[in-house]
Amino acid sequence: MNNGTVLYDDGRIACDDRSVIIRRYYAWGAAKTIPYTAIRGVTRSPLTGLTGKWRIWGSSDFVHWWNLDPGRPKKETALVIDLGKRILPTITPDDADTVERILADHVGSN
């Protein structure tokens, strides 16, 4: 974390008062920290067999990048983070509603 106030943490996705932290994002297991100020928008997406439900880590379309989440097949919702770049970090927090609300509260307000 960035030594900020922890707003959410499920072990894979964390949010503090400054950023979202996506753990096990990179192949070597490192986390990706995204300041809220870098986020242009967040889109909620249902998880299906065609939209990433079985994608445990990485990318199949070279656009959406999924952090390591072995529990993803049991989840129903993904959040796609727009950073204004080609690659879209795509996360499946245990509590997607809470993370979506935190992102909505912080994106554009900084």
N, C-alpha and C positions, 0 to 999 in steps of 0.2 A: 504494500500500500504506500501511499505518498504521505504518510503521517497526518492525514486529514481525518475528519470524523467519519467513521464507518457507518454507512447507511444500509448496506446490504452485503452479505457474503455467504455464498453457498458452497465454497470450496473451489469452484471453477470460475465463477463470475463474482466480482466484487465491485461495489460502488462506494466511493467516499464523496466528500463534498466538492472535490475538484475533478474527478475522473472516473472512468470505468476501467477496471483491470480484468483482462481476459487471460486467465492462467492456461498454461500448456497450449499456447497459440502457435508457437514455432516448433519445427521438427525436433529441436534439441530440448524442448520442454520449457523454454523461457516464456514469460508472460508478455503481453502487449498492453501498455498503458495508453489510454486515449483520453486526453483532456476534453472536458465537455465543450470547450471553445473550438475544438477541431471538428466537432460533429455537425453536419449540415442537416441531418434528419434521421429518423428511425422509422422503419416500416415493420409492422407486425405481419407475419406470414404463417399460415397453417403448415404443419409438417405432414407430408405424405411421402409415399415411396418415390415420387418423382421430384419432390422439393427438398430432399435432404434427410428424411427420417432415418435412413440407414447409413448416412455419412457420419462415421465415427470421428474422423479427423481429416483435414485437408480440403481439397476441392476437386470437383468433377467437371466443372464448367469454366474454370479459370477466371471466375468473377467472384463467386461467394467463397469465402475462406472460413472454415469451421475449426474451432479449437477442439482439442481432445475432450470428448464427452461420451464415455461408454454407455451412459444412461439415455442417450438421445432417442433410441428407438421407442422408448416408453413415453416420450414427451409429445405434446401436441402443437407447441407454438415456438417459432423462431423469431428473433428480432434481428433485422438487417440494418447495419449501421452505415450510413452514407458519409464518407469522409471527403467526397469530391474527387475521388480517385477511382481507378478501374476496379481495384479489389475492394470488395464489401465484406468487412468482418461480419460474420453471422453467428449469433449466439443463441443458446437454449438454456437460459437460467431455470433453476428449479421453480422459481416464482416469477414467471414472465410478466405478470400484471404489475408487480411491485417494481421491477427493473424498468419497465416501460414508463411507469409514473415518475420514477426518479429521473430518467433521461428527459422526459417531457418537462419536468420542473427545472432542469438545469441547462438544457440545450437552448441557446439563444438568449439566456438570461445573464450570461457572464460578459 
